[in-house]
Amino acid sequence: MPIRKTSTCLADGRELICFDGGDGAVRNAVDTRDLGAVAATSVMRYDVLTGEWVTFASHRNARTFHPATADCPLCPSRPGGSATEIPFGDYEVAVFENRFPAFSFGASGTGDLVDGEQLWPEAPATGRCEVVCFDSDHDRSFADLEPARVRTVLGALVDRTRELSARPGVAQVYCFENRGEEIGVTLSHPHGQIYAYPTTTPRTEALLRQSREYRSRTGGLLLRDVLDAERRAGARVVAAGEHWTAYVPVAARWPVEVHVAPHRDVADLTELDDAELDEIAVLWPELLSRFDRYFDGVDRLPYIAGWHQAPVGEGRELGRLYLQAFSLMRSPHRMKYLAASESGMGAWISDTTPEQIADRLRAVATGPQS
């Protein structure tokens, strides 16, 4: 389906891009706010004990925190109301550079050693962080979106993945949504984010390590063989279409968790074809609607949903696209806190089983994908 892309700049020079389905609309309003630029002070330090880079972004402490609905910066700007990050009176899907980014191509940092010690390398946290507004209606959720709007969101994610992946210094692109104050969300408007990282993330590094070992031992692609095994077993499959299968992973860590993988091997969102995009535009919000029916008495389950994409460079052949959606809520209005075993030692202990999660997700299914 055709999607119109309109690009402009906000008052402080940050990029704003609107995506409109169908014929679309011309978005040409000007941001007239008097904004001072926020200096991105992000730096990364190497943790020699784990082999991971840790990012420090102290300027983010000043970011917007639970504003009143009337002052929501993600709502459209309206005459007589607050001027927002969206200078238009309406929009379908809007993407803009985060004003308080964890990663920025303008990040400070020298790339020196901390205290001159060889053990402690430091580097600028270069990259880019973008906000993706799914809808102009403040009170909607992603599960409320009709397939045509989800298709426009997907078009935006494909566009941003392609463009950000082509930028020098970007190692991986992650598109995600956080929902619910319990997760740490500070803006309740329906939105997600995109992070373009300067390094592959610890989660991806672990996956690549396992995938290399698996390929060396069997010659297979680990994520492909996991999907095939879940489809053969069927015990944890919660939805299946012509192009996608949704399942609870056999070693699910979270109280509610589902993975959604394409049947065809693709590295990232840019490699999906129209048929695959059309089907996931229906399945994705339908699965999230099941989350909202998972616990009796919980109308909106807090969750994280993110697209795991292959790295841009080294290790790309070992990656494979999949969507992960999970919640930290273990029972109605009770969250799973990562206590000593999980936080201190990384040794996970679950309060349920993957099979129980799958049974419940099947029980609350509705519609053609059930």
Summary of the structure (lengths in Angstrom):
residues: 370
radius of gyration: 20.8
end to end distance: 25.6
largest distance: 65.4
contacts: 1171
relative contact order: 0.12
helix: 28%
strand: 24%
